[in-house]
Amino acid sequence: MSISQPFTTSSFALNGIRDDVRDIGASLIREVAHLGMGRDNIVPLWFGEPDQPTPEFIRKAAIAALEAGDTFYQPNRGITPLRDALADYGNRLYGTSLAAGNITVTVSGLNALMIAMQSILKAGDRLVTTAPIWPNIVAMPKVLGAHVATVPLRVGKAGDIGWQLDIDELITACTPDTRAILINSPNNPTGWVMPADDQKRLVEFATERGIWLIADEVYARLIYDGSEAAPSFVPYVTDDTRIMVINSFSKSWAMTGWRLGWITAPCGVGDQLEKLMEFNVSCPAGFVQQAGIAAVTQGEDFVAQSRARYQRARAAIIERLRDMNRIHLPRADGAFYAFFRVEGVDDTLAFAKDLLLSKGIGLAPGEAFGPEGAGHIRACYAVSEGRIHKAMDGLAKFLKR
Ligand SMILES: Cc1ncc(COP(=O)(O)O)c(C=O)c1O
């Protein structure tokens, strides 16, 4: 027998893998993307990333670090200059008094989420979150043997108020075995932004009950109501609350491929996160952290320009989608996604594959974001207006067939 035979669907080896892991389904977004990758003339709006490369001043910082020989292992929680810079960044944005002790640098937002969850969730615990939601947020607790309960975001009936969360429903969903609440705001896929009053109420409730709050704020800077940043849980992070805020360089500084993120947590908690960093990834790469310092200390103009660019793309996609009879697009003030319902379409995976094969337009099926996403489609609008119009022309023609 060869030592590198591939797995079959029921091999001795495969049967030894944990059920929790085997039960996690493959990404439906990737299922559509794999069908389209390598084809010519595709307009891909399926993944959540800007269509432009990382700005030159950030790339140059990494190149300079590499040329200077910055190729060694680093401290588990990140280098002090980056942790200082991230504390300053938080303080500038939110008027807080964070210090390096509050910051743990991670290898991406995803790694930050996993480390945060590993530090508080054990098998059998319950995590409550909203839905539709980015699928990784539901899969990661399951890898740890925890259960996930979801509370639906709903589209408000009166006027154009868009996606809403009933905060009482979320609170009621927190049974005695609930160990954590995860709030992703601005939200992927809906663009929903949690109002500051609801954040305050949730902090009070969670603190009283001893429940951890994990706030996924990777889209914090992508908000279109004129503010610099969405309402945040960062100001509530103290030694007397149980809050960890997840952030990332991916979306605000167009650095998806670099894999750099951070956690803002109460000071003592960071020492525990440090151990988990050692066992998961050891440390973030040194030259990548130098790029992070450039982004966070010199990147405000870039953040403002990107937001203005996405705001134009957002206006264009809203206008085009609202012109199409069968499309219902609820209002959303954050992130960079249009999440809309297509009348008469239940199976949006089949719809997305058909649209891709016949018109070359790559969108993400709503089912990828849980049953609550069924009947919806997600389009990432962090692309040029030209691409938006090309995608919308194709979609309009497809709907008229
Ligand atoms: C809600 C949410 N959280 C976290 C992430 C992780 O981003 P990254 O791992 O690139 O930092 C993403 C990426 O799409 C996301 O949508």
The ligand as an SDF file (V2000), in Angstrom:
LIG
                    3D

 16 16  0  0  0  0  0  0  0  0999 V2000
  -17.0970   38.9850   10.2470 C   0  0  0  0  0  0  0  0  0  0  0  0
  -15.6910   38.6320    9.9490 C   0  0  0  0  0  0  0  0  0  0  0  0
  -14.8460   38.4300   10.9710 N   0  0  0  0  0  0  0  0  0  0  0  0
  -13.5610   38.1290   10.7840 C   0  0  0  0  0  0  0  0  0  0  0  0
  -13.0530   37.9990    9.5090 C   0  0  0  0  0  0  0  0  0  0  0  0
  -11.6230   37.5930    9.4010 C   0  0  0  0  0  0  0  0  0  0  0  0
  -10.8240   38.4010    8.6580 O   0  0  0  0  0  0  0  0  0  0  0  0
   -9.2550   38.1030    8.5820 P   0  0  0  0  0  0  0  0  0  0  0  0
   -9.0410   36.7070    9.0580 O   0  0  0  0  0  0  0  0  0  0  0  0
   -8.9040   38.2770    7.1490 O   0  0  0  0  0  0  0  0  0  0  0  0
   -8.6250   39.0860    9.4690 O   0  0  0  0  0  0  0  0  0  0  0  0
  -13.8910   38.1660    8.3980 C   0  0  0  0  0  0  0  0  0  0  0  0
  -13.4020   37.9700    7.0310 C   0  0  0  0  0  0  0  0  0  0  0  0
  -14.1180   37.9370    6.0630 O   0  0  0  0  0  0  0  0  0  0  0  0
  -15.2440   38.5040    8.6330 C   0  0  0  0  0  0  0  0  0  0  0  0
  -16.1020   38.7120    7.6250 O   0  0  0  0  0  0  0  0  0  0  0  0
  1  2  1  0
  2  3  1  0
  2 15  2  0
  3  4  2  0
  4  5  1  0
  5  6  1  0
  5 12  2  0
  6  7  1  0
  7  8  1  0
  8  9  2  0
  8 10  1  0
  8 11  1  0
 12 13  1  0
 12 15  1  0
 13 14  2  0
 15 16  1  0
M  END
$$$$
